Amino acid sequence: MSNAGLYVHVPFCRTRCAYCGFASQTDLSVIPVWLDAVKRECVRYGDFPGPFDSLFLGGGTPTVLSPSQLESLILCLRNRFTFEDSTEFTVEANPDDLTGDTVALMKELGITRVSLGVQSLEDGELAFLGRRHSARQAERALDLVKQAGFNSVSADLMYGLPGQTLGGWIETLRRILTFDPDHLSCYQLTFEHGTPLARMAAERKVRKAGEKEERAFFLATSHFLEGAGYLHYEVSNFARPGHLCRHNLKYWDRSPYLGLGPAAHSFDGNARWWNTRSPRRYHRRMVEERSAVAGKETLSEEKKVMECLLLGLRTKQGVEIGMLKDVPGLASRLRHLEESGLLSVREGRLRPTLEGLLYADGLPLVFT
């Protein structure tokens, strides 16, 4: 098991996107209260087993923090916790938040990896999604972070949008590759319950991509990016050699991680727990020196195995076959999956094929 990772949830955005189901809000006046609470929570977890070798500021949009707020947060984290010298330090960023000064400060503060929420390089698609940046701003941000010399630059993209063609999507991938990103996360547009996009779909104002369309986009994305030298290492993630996201790998291989901030999740190998979603309630609990934890689950051995399958079979690494030794009729189940072209058994591990990644969420059910 690798070192633990540290995650800080920054639940603020200047505007809210139509598809977003994450725990975030647009009232930026709450940021000072949130920052005070995170600092207090750091004190509570000073004995969490370290050292950490990944630090991830996610959201929301961490780059809505002012330079002084960002610096204050990072100094607090470094003072309260121990980090390996080679720590991967990721910050998620919105393209229109980045200026030359912002990027210079991020470098100065020791950030090694920037994850840009690009989503699209087409202005019409960005407007539909409710993004506040333009394609030109996204391209400028990509240039800024690449020229600054961060260890890794990642970009998030989204496919399966209403009216989007496969040809148009491949052209977006071609354009993004001209900026030489080290990592790409390519997500199928989802219609999360309670979001404006879900309501539009319910009112038949937009149409979801069909299963055949989703399959075509997924396969074309993998073939195109692997042909360009990227490893398709998780259902939605692609990286050049040496640039896999160390922090996110911890979620998939069940390494320990600590989450700070409202709605943040933590895991120690046996139990996982999560904080209350409301920033104000989170702050109140910290001021009252109470726990911010809203729920906790201690995993049974059976649940651990199922979780290993659910997470591990989303990655090209797969899972160790030994963990399934108690599954009745294992040999015949594996033979069926191999013959179906969904899994391969190599070097003592079950590894999903590209076709298997398409059905990653359903594969674990074969072993129940």
ABEGO torsion letter per residue (X at the ends): XBBBBBBBBBABBABBBAABABBBBABAAAAAAAAAAAAAAAAAAAABBOBBABBBBBOEBAAABBAAAAAAAAAAAAAABBBBAABBBBBBBBAAABBAAAAAAAAAAGBABBBBBAGBABAAAAAAAGBABBAAAAAAAAAAAAAAGBABBBBBBBBGBBGBBAAAAAAAAAAAAAAGBABBBBBBBBBBBGBAAAAAAAAGABBBBBAAAAAAAAAAAAAAAAAAGBBBABAABBBBBGABBAAAAAAAAGBBBBBBEBGBBBBAGABBBBBBABAAAAAAAAAAGBBABABBBBBBAAAAAAAAAAAAAABAAEBBAAAAAABBGAAAAAAAAAAAGABBBBGGBBBBBAAAAAAAAAAAAAAX
